[in-house]
Amino acid sequence: MSRYLILDEEGLKPLGPPADGPAVALLATTDVVAHRLAPPADGSRPSRSDASAHAAELAAQPVDDLHLALGPPGPDGHRWLALVSRERMAELCRSLADAGVERVLPAALVLPAPAGATPSAAAAGGLVLVRGADFAGSAEPELAQALGAPPTPPPLEAVLPPEPPADAPDLLQGAFAPARPFWRARGFRLAAVALALVAGLFLAVPPAARYVRGQAERQAVDAAAVAIAARALGEEMTDPAQATARLLEAARQHPEAGLAERLARLFAALEPEPRVELTRLEAGPDGRLVATLSGPPEAVNAIAQRLRRQPLSLRQDGERLILGPPRPRPPATARDRLEVARLLAPQVAQARRRAPGPPQARLADALGGAGILAKVEGSASRATARIEAVRPTLLFPLLARLEAQGFGITRLQVARNADPSLSATLEVR
């Protein structure tokens, strides 16, 4: 039985019951990922040149900066390829220098092979080990759940096999292989010939891709974007492009959602400028919030600059600031899709949160509960309230509560009275 050690963010330590077998170190770090290579179409097993070309498509850095470790072929001809930067691998080897280990493996590859589409998972320190059909690695708990891992996976000790899988790649190979006389190295002549062939191949054929984002990272980022979109839309979905398109369409259909958040960002930008006053507010069903300010031009411009750094659209017309819903750029990459999902999901989820029943009675109850007197009129789908006088400290928190209760604010007009109070006209659906 093998004697396991684990190297994680807390350092090197024994893992599992004591054993007299060879020492095997398991790397539980997000720096090491593994991908399963399919055999070429001619039926031969994946070679190191195949691994190098595949790594060029996976890695977020040049292949020359990576340490590649290939595992033995499995019964179906597939091979696991482990990737880690050379610099990081050197650091890990220094941590293992006095441990006397004979093999160094990605920790996720000792997990059992997944049954179906659900990946295997286990907890190791502050990370979660995830092994899918073609990918294995360590991830933060939130990202691991986006990849399909359960919220509370079992500890690694509970699923540790007596012996590591035969097809797991040992990272102690290539430049990081244990030093030994070359005449005692296994397959010396074959390795020399293979190395010459690979070198010739790299001289003859340009690299397939350079500086591309890693496929493992893209898959994880896309999985997170899909999970966020599915929660916001209340739908089951798997395709990241389709999920992003559905979010964009839902946000276009409900531009008024998120008005209270835009108000909050406006007041946060106003707070550091005591010389500027808000004299009028208007909002319509297109989601635009028009704020008319009074004050020195340089102070108004400073407020506009603060708002331009916020996730919303902004147009300035003198003392009028026009705040609109966020307008994310068209998503072209996995990172773009995740950014769109994070930006639009709150707005879309709020638009879906519509309380049942005619809005007139619900709006009257909400105003009465806040201690605001107003005349409320309405139809089966909309309600309008005219508030003659209300303190700002009551009105603006009320708008946030109305959205939280499922109202869509389709029209808003706020003006200052002669005293410090405000008058407001409010239409909801």
Backbone torsions as a table, in degrees:
resi	resn	phi	psi	omega
1	MET	NA	133.7	-177.7
2	SER	-70.6	151.3	176.0
3	ARG	-101.0	114.1	-174.4
4	TYR	-92.8	142.3	167.8
5	LEU	-126.1	149.9	177.0
6	ILE	-124.6	135.2	176.7
7	LEU	-113.8	107.8	179.8
8	ASP	-127.9	-163.9	-175.7
9	GLU	-64.8	-17.1	178.5
10	GLU	-92.1	-4.6	-179.9
11	GLY	111.2	-167.4	-177.3
12	LEU	-92.5	133.3	-179.5
13	LYS	-155.5	157.3	178.1
14	PRO	-66.0	153.3	179.6
15	LEU	-135.5	130.2	177.8
16	GLY	80.9	-175.6	-177.4
17	PRO	-70.3	154.4	177.0
18	PRO	-60.3	146.5	-179.7
19	ALA	-149.6	158.7	-178.5
20	ASP	-99.5	-0.9	-176.9
21	GLY	-75.5	-176.1	179.6
22	PRO	-62.6	147.1	-178.7
23	ALA	-80.5	129.8	179.2
24	VAL	-123.8	123.8	178.4
25	ALA	-96.2	132.8	177.7
26	LEU	-108.6	128.0	-178.4
27	LEU	-96.1	110.6	177.3
28	ALA	-106.8	77.4	-177.9
29	THR	-143.5	145.8	-179.2
30	THR	-70.1	-8.0	-179.6
31	ASP	-77.5	-15.5	-176.0
32	VAL	-112.9	123.0	176.4
33	VAL	-127.5	158.1	179.3
34	ALA	-133.8	140.5	177.0
35	HIS	-127.9	146.9	-178.2
36	ARG	-95.8	121.9	-178.0
37	LEU	-93.6	130.0	176.2
38	ALA	-80.6	150.8	177.9
39	PRO	-67.8	151.1	177.9
40	PRO	-60.1	165.6	-177.1
41	ALA	-62.3	-24.7	-179.2
42	ASP	-79.7	0.7	177.3
43	GLY	89.4	-6.4	178.8
44	SER	-74.9	165.1	-179.1
45	ARG	-81.7	150.4	179.3
46	PRO	-59.7	131.5	-176.9
47	SER	-99.2	176.4	178.8
48	ARG	-67.3	-31.4	175.8
49	SER	-67.1	-37.4	173.9
50	ASP	-61.9	-41.1	179.9
51	ALA	-63.7	-40.9	-180.0
52	SER	-64.8	-43.3	178.4
53	ALA	-64.8	-39.8	179.3
54	HIS	-66.8	-38.7	179.1
55	ALA	-64.4	-33.7	178.2
56	ALA	-62.2	-31.1	179.1
57	GLU	-83.1	-24.2	-175.7
58	LEU	-90.5	-36.3	-163.9
59	ALA	-84.0	152.6	175.6
60	ALA	-94.9	14.2	179.3
61	GLN	-147.6	165.4	-178.1
62	PRO	-59.1	146.4	-179.0
63	VAL	-60.6	-33.1	-179.0
64	ASP	-63.2	-21.0	179.4
65	ASP	-90.8	1.7	-175.6
66	LEU	-106.6	150.0	168.0
67	HIS	-100.4	122.5	-179.2
68	LEU	-107.1	132.0	178.1
69	ALA	-127.9	119.7	-179.2
70	LEU	-100.7	135.7	175.0
71	GLY	-89.3	167.6	177.6
72	PRO	-65.1	154.3	177.8
73	PRO	-65.8	141.0	174.7
74	GLY	-83.9	-179.9	-179.8
75	PRO	-58.5	-29.8	-179.2
76	ASP	-92.9	7.2	178.2
77	GLY	88.6	-7.9	178.7
78	HIS	-74.4	153.8	177.0
79	ARG	-134.8	142.5	175.2
80	TRP	-84.8	136.5	176.5
81	LEU	-117.3	120.0	177.5
82	ALA	-99.2	138.2	-177.9
83	LEU	-124.2	135.0	173.7
84	VAL	-158.0	147.6	178.8
85	SER	-66.1	147.0	179.6
86	ARG	-59.7	-39.5	-179.3
87	GLU	-63.2	-44.2	-179.5
88	ARG	-68.6	-37.7	179.1
89	MET	-62.9	-38.3	177.5
90	ALA	-63.4	-39.3	177.1
91	GLU	-63.9	-42.7	179.9
92	LEU	-64.0	-39.4	179.4
93	CYS	-65.1	-35.3	177.6
94	ARG	-65.9	-35.2	177.8
95	SER	-68.4	-24.5	-177.5
96	LEU	-100.2	3.9	-168.5
97	ALA	-55.7	-40.0	-174.7
98	ASP	-103.2	12.7	-175.4
99	ALA	-88.9	-13.9	179.3
100	GLY	65.7	33.8	-178.0
101	VAL	-79.9	149.9	177.8
102	GLU	-102.5	-24.0	177.4
103	ARG	-138.1	148.3	175.9
104	VAL	-128.6	118.4	-172.5
105	LEU	-125.1	150.9	167.4
106	PRO	-61.5	127.9	-173.6
107	ALA	-60.3	-33.4	-176.2
108	ALA	-65.5	-20.8	-176.5
109	LEU	-82.0	-3.3	172.3
110	VAL	-89.2	-5.6	175.6
111	LEU	-70.0	154.4	176.3
112	PRO	-65.2	150.6	177.1
113	ALA	-59.9	141.7	-176.6
114	PRO	-67.9	150.2	175.1
115	ALA	-99.0	106.3	-178.6
116	GLY	78.9	-146.4	-174.5
117	ALA	-84.1	-14.0	-178.6
118	THR	-82.2	124.0	-177.9
119	PRO	-72.7	157.7	170.0
120	SER	-78.2	149.2	-178.3
121	ALA	-150.5	151.9	176.9
122	ALA	-155.5	149.7	179.3
123	ALA	-88.5	137.5	177.2
124	ALA	-142.7	104.6	-176.0
125	GLY	64.7	-131.4	178.8
126	GLY	-91.9	5.3	-178.1
127	LEU	-112.4	168.8	174.5
128	VAL	-119.8	126.7	175.4
129	LEU	-83.4	132.9	-178.0
130	VAL	-128.5	129.7	175.2
131	ARG	-127.2	114.4	174.8
132	GLY	-100.7	-167.5	-179.7
133	ALA	-66.5	-35.4	-174.9
134	ASP	-130.1	6.5	-176.9
135	PHE	-143.2	143.1	175.6
136	ALA	-146.2	140.5	179.5
137	GLY	-179.5	-175.5	179.0
138	SER	-113.0	141.7	-176.7
139	ALA	-145.6	159.4	171.1
140	GLU	-63.1	152.2	-175.7
141	PRO	-54.9	-40.6	-178.1
142	GLU	-65.6	-42.6	179.9
143	LEU	-69.3	-35.8	178.3
144	ALA	-62.3	-38.6	177.6
145	GLN	-65.6	-36.7	176.7
146	ALA	-64.6	-26.5	177.8
147	LEU	-84.5	-2.7	176.3
148	GLY	110.1	1.2	179.7
149	ALA	-73.8	150.3	178.2
150	PRO	-70.5	157.7	-179.2
151	PRO	-61.7	-33.6	-179.6
152	THR	-126.5	80.0	179.4
153	PRO	-70.0	157.8	178.8
154	PRO	-69.9	157.6	175.8
155	PRO	-66.6	153.5	-177.7
156	LEU	-59.1	-35.4	-179.2
157	GLU	-58.8	-30.2	-176.0
158	ALA	-72.8	-21.2	-177.3
159	VAL	-117.8	11.3	-175.6
160	LEU	-69.8	124.7	179.1
161	PRO	-78.7	157.3	177.5
162	PRO	-58.8	-38.1	178.2
163	GLU	-128.0	145.2	178.6
164	PRO	-67.2	154.5	179.1
165	PRO	-58.2	142.5	-177.7
166	ALA	-67.3	-26.8	-175.7
167	ASP	-92.6	5.1	178.7
168	ALA	-73.1	133.8	-178.4
169	PRO	-74.2	131.1	174.7
170	ASP	-83.7	121.6	-178.5
171	LEU	-73.4	-10.7	176.8
172	LEU	-83.2	70.5	177.2
173	GLN	-145.9	168.7	-177.3
174	GLY	64.9	-133.0	-178.0
175	ALA	-65.7	-16.9	-177.6
176	PHE	-107.8	14.2	175.9
177	ALA	-69.6	147.9	177.7
178	PRO	-57.6	139.7	-179.4
179	ALA	-66.8	130.8	176.8
180	ARG	-155.4	155.4	178.3
181	PRO	-57.3	138.8	-174.5
182	PHE	-62.3	-29.4	-177.6
183	TRP	-74.4	-10.4	177.2
184	ARG	-101.2	-4.1	-178.8
185	ALA	-70.1	139.3	-179.4
186	ARG	-69.6	133.0	176.5
187	GLY	62.6	37.8	-174.8
188	PHE	-57.8	-50.4	-176.7
189	ARG	-64.3	-43.2	-179.7
190	LEU	-62.4	-41.7	179.4
191	ALA	-64.5	-38.8	-179.9
192	ALA	-64.3	-42.8	178.6
193	VAL	-64.1	-44.8	-179.4
194	ALA	-61.4	-41.0	179.4
195	LEU	-62.9	-41.0	178.5
196	ALA	-63.7	-41.1	179.4
197	LEU	-64.2	-43.1	180.0
198	VAL	-64.2	-42.1	179.0
199	ALA	-61.5	-42.3	177.9
200	GLY	-63.8	-38.2	179.7
201	LEU	-63.6	-41.7	-179.7
202	PHE	-68.0	-30.3	176.7
203	LEU	-72.6	-32.4	-174.7
204	ALA	-87.5	-32.0	-173.5
205	VAL	-118.6	126.0	177.3
206	PRO	-65.5	153.7	179.0
207	PRO	-56.8	145.9	-176.9
208	ALA	-66.2	-36.6	179.9
209	ALA	-159.3	151.5	179.5
210	ARG	-130.1	144.1	175.5
211	TYR	51.4	44.9	176.4
212	VAL	-98.7	155.7	177.7
213	ARG	-68.6	144.8	-176.9
214	GLY	-67.1	138.5	178.8
215	GLN	-63.1	-37.0	178.5
216	ALA	-62.1	-42.6	179.3
217	GLU	-66.0	-41.9	179.9
218	ARG	-61.9	-41.7	179.9
219	GLN	-62.9	-42.4	-179.8
220	ALA	-66.8	-42.3	-179.7
221	VAL	-65.6	-42.6	178.3
222	ASP	-64.2	-39.0	178.4
223	ALA	-62.3	-39.2	178.2
224	ALA	-66.4	-40.6	178.6
225	ALA	-62.8	-41.7	179.1
226	VAL	-64.1	-42.2	-179.5
227	ALA	-63.2	-42.0	179.4
228	ILE	-65.1	-45.0	-179.7
229	ALA	-64.4	-40.0	-178.6
230	ALA	-63.8	-40.0	178.6
231	ARG	-66.4	-41.8	-177.6
232	ALA	-68.1	-38.8	-176.2
233	LEU	-88.7	-17.2	-176.6
234	GLY	69.0	33.8	-177.2
235	GLU	-129.6	154.4	171.6
236	GLU	-86.5	130.3	179.2
237	MET	-154.5	155.6	-178.5
238	THR	-129.2	-24.5	-175.1
239	ASP	-88.1	120.5	-175.9
240	PRO	-64.8	-38.7	179.3
241	ALA	-64.7	-42.0	178.8
242	GLN	-66.1	-40.1	179.3
243	ALA	-62.1	-42.8	179.3
244	THR	-66.0	-42.1	179.3
245	ALA	-61.8	-39.7	179.1
246	ARG	-65.5	-39.3	177.5
247	LEU	-64.1	-45.0	179.6
248	LEU	-60.5	-43.2	-179.8
249	GLU	-66.0	-43.4	179.0
250	ALA	-63.6	-38.0	178.6
251	ALA	-67.1	-38.0	177.5
252	ARG	-65.5	-33.1	-179.5
253	GLN	-74.1	-21.6	-177.3
254	HIS	-130.9	64.5	-177.8
255	PRO	-67.5	-20.8	-177.6
256	GLU	-74.3	-18.7	-179.1
257	ALA	-63.5	142.2	180.0
258	GLY	87.6	13.6	179.9
259	LEU	-61.7	-41.8	-179.2
260	ALA	-62.2	-35.9	178.8
261	GLU	-66.9	-40.3	177.6
262	ARG	-64.5	-37.2	175.2
263	LEU	-61.4	-43.4	-179.6
264	ALA	-61.9	-41.0	179.1
265	ARG	-67.2	-36.2	177.5
266	LEU	-62.6	-47.0	-178.1
267	PHE	-68.7	-32.2	175.9
268	ALA	-64.6	-35.6	177.9
269	ALA	-74.8	-29.6	179.5
270	LEU	-74.9	-29.8	-170.2
271	GLU	-55.2	-42.6	-178.0
272	PRO	-75.8	0.3	-176.3
273	GLU	-118.2	82.4	-178.6
274	PRO	-65.0	-18.0	-178.9
275	ARG	-78.8	-9.0	-176.4
276	VAL	-107.6	133.0	176.5
277	GLU	-115.4	147.0	174.2
278	LEU	-90.6	114.0	-175.4
279	THR	-98.9	-24.4	-178.2
280	ARG	-158.6	145.4	177.1
281	LEU	-132.0	138.3	174.7
282	GLU	-140.3	144.0	175.4
283	ALA	-144.9	142.9	-179.6
284	GLY	-125.0	-178.4	-177.3
285	PRO	-66.9	-12.8	178.1
286	ASP	-80.8	0.6	177.3
287	GLY	85.8	-3.6	-179.5
288	ARG	-79.4	137.9	177.6
289	LEU	-114.9	116.5	-177.4
290	VAL	-104.2	116.5	-179.3
291	ALA	-111.2	123.0	176.6
292	THR	-100.1	122.9	-175.6
293	LEU	-111.6	161.2	171.7
294	SER	-134.6	132.9	-178.7
295	GLY	158.7	178.8	179.5
296	PRO	-59.3	140.2	-178.0
297	PRO	-56.4	-38.3	-177.7
298	GLU	-67.4	-32.1	178.0
299	ALA	-72.6	-40.0	176.9
300	VAL	-63.2	-41.1	179.0
301	ASN	-64.5	-36.2	178.6
302	ALA	-64.7	-38.2	176.7
303	ILE	-64.0	-42.6	178.8
304	ALA	-61.7	-38.8	178.9
305	GLN	-63.8	-39.8	177.5
306	ARG	-63.4	-41.1	-178.0
307	LEU	-69.1	-29.0	179.7
308	ARG	-66.5	-19.7	178.2
309	ARG	-87.7	0.6	-178.4
310	GLN	-96.3	158.5	179.9
311	PRO	-76.9	69.8	176.2
312	LEU	-155.4	167.4	174.9
313	SER	-94.3	145.4	-175.6
314	LEU	-141.1	135.3	171.5
315	ARG	-131.5	133.1	-179.0
316	GLN	-108.9	131.3	175.9
317	ASP	-128.7	82.1	-176.8
318	GLY	66.7	-118.4	180.0
319	GLU	-89.3	1.7	178.0
320	ARG	-99.1	125.2	176.1
321	LEU	-110.9	127.0	-177.4
322	ILE	-111.1	108.3	-177.3
323	LEU	-101.5	127.3	179.3
324	GLY	-119.3	173.9	176.6
325	PRO	-60.3	157.3	178.5
326	PRO	-60.8	144.7	178.7
327	ARG	-123.0	84.5	-179.4
328	PRO	-67.4	150.8	177.5
329	ARG	-68.3	154.8	179.4
330	PRO	-57.6	128.4	-175.4
331	PRO	-72.2	120.6	179.3
332	ALA	-111.5	-20.2	-177.5
333	THR	-129.0	171.9	177.7
334	ALA	-61.9	-39.9	177.7
335	ARG	-61.9	-41.1	177.3
336	ASP	-61.2	-42.8	-178.8
337	ARG	-63.8	-39.8	178.3
338	LEU	-66.2	-39.4	179.0
339	GLU	-63.8	-41.7	177.5
340	VAL	-62.5	-43.8	-179.1
341	ALA	-61.9	-46.0	179.9
342	ARG	-64.4	-35.2	-175.9
343	LEU	-74.9	-41.8	-171.3
344	LEU	-96.5	-20.2	-175.0
345	ALA	-57.6	-44.4	178.9
346	PRO	-60.5	-41.3	179.6
347	GLN	-63.4	-44.5	-178.0
348	VAL	-69.1	-42.4	179.2
349	ALA	-62.4	-37.9	178.4
350	GLN	-67.2	-38.8	179.5
351	ALA	-64.0	-31.1	179.0
352	ARG	-76.3	-17.6	-174.4
353	ARG	-85.9	71.1	-178.7
354	ARG	-103.4	123.1	179.7
355	ALA	-75.2	146.1	-178.6
356	PRO	-76.1	162.4	174.8
357	GLY	95.0	163.4	179.3
358	PRO	-60.1	138.2	-175.4
359	PRO	-75.9	-19.1	-174.8
360	GLN	-61.7	-50.4	-178.7
361	ALA	-66.3	-38.3	-178.7
362	ARG	-67.6	-38.1	178.6
363	LEU	-67.6	-41.0	178.2
364	ALA	-61.7	-41.8	177.9
365	ASP	-62.8	-42.0	-178.4
366	ALA	-65.5	-42.2	178.7
367	LEU	-66.1	-43.1	178.7
368	GLY	-62.9	-39.1	178.5
369	GLY	-64.4	-26.4	178.3
370	ALA	-89.6	-0.6	179.9
371	GLY	77.2	28.5	-177.9
372	ILE	-112.1	126.8	177.4
373	LEU	-89.7	129.0	-178.6
374	ALA	-159.0	152.0	173.3
375	LYS	-89.5	123.5	-176.1
376	VAL	-114.6	127.0	175.6
377	GLU	-124.8	158.9	-179.6
378	GLY	-176.7	177.7	177.0
379	SER	-124.6	-164.6	-178.8
380	ALA	-69.3	-21.8	-174.9
381	SER	-121.0	-15.1	-176.9
382	ARG	-138.6	158.8	177.1
383	ALA	-143.8	145.7	-179.0
384	THR	-127.2	137.1	178.2
385	ALA	-125.9	134.6	175.4
386	ARG	-111.1	116.1	-177.6
387	ILE	-108.8	116.7	-175.5
388	GLU	-74.9	-39.5	-177.0
389	ALA	-152.8	128.5	179.1
390	VAL	-153.7	145.2	178.3
391	ARG	-73.9	144.3	177.8
392	PRO	-56.6	-34.8	-177.9
393	THR	-68.8	-14.1	175.0
394	LEU	-96.7	-38.9	-171.7
395	LEU	-68.3	-50.3	-171.3
396	PHE	-71.8	-38.0	170.8
397	PRO	-62.7	-31.4	177.8
398	LEU	-61.1	-42.6	-179.7
399	LEU	-60.0	-41.0	178.2
400	ALA	-64.3	-40.4	179.3
401	ARG	-66.3	-37.7	178.9
402	LEU	-61.3	-44.1	177.8
403	GLU	-64.2	-40.2	-179.9
404	ALA	-64.6	-28.1	179.5
405	GLN	-84.9	0.7	175.5
406	GLY	102.4	7.1	175.9
407	PHE	-81.3	142.3	168.7
408	GLY	-102.2	119.5	-177.8
409	ILE	-85.3	105.8	-175.5
410	THR	-94.6	-18.0	177.1
411	ARG	-154.2	139.7	-179.3
412	LEU	-148.5	130.7	173.4
413	GLN	-132.8	123.8	-179.1
414	VAL	-129.2	132.0	177.9
415	ALA	-139.1	155.8	178.4
416	ARG	-81.4	139.0	170.7
417	ASN	-86.0	179.2	179.2
418	ALA	-64.8	-31.5	175.6
419	ASP	-93.4	-175.5	-177.6
420	PRO	-69.6	-1.0	-178.2
421	SER	-81.3	172.3	178.9
422	LEU	-120.6	152.2	167.0
423	SER	-109.9	149.1	-175.1
424	ALA	-149.1	144.1	169.5
425	THR	-119.3	130.5	-170.8
426	LEU	-131.8	128.7	175.1
427	GLU	-121.4	132.9	-178.8
428	VAL	-131.6	164.9	173.0
429	ARG	-134.7	NA	NA
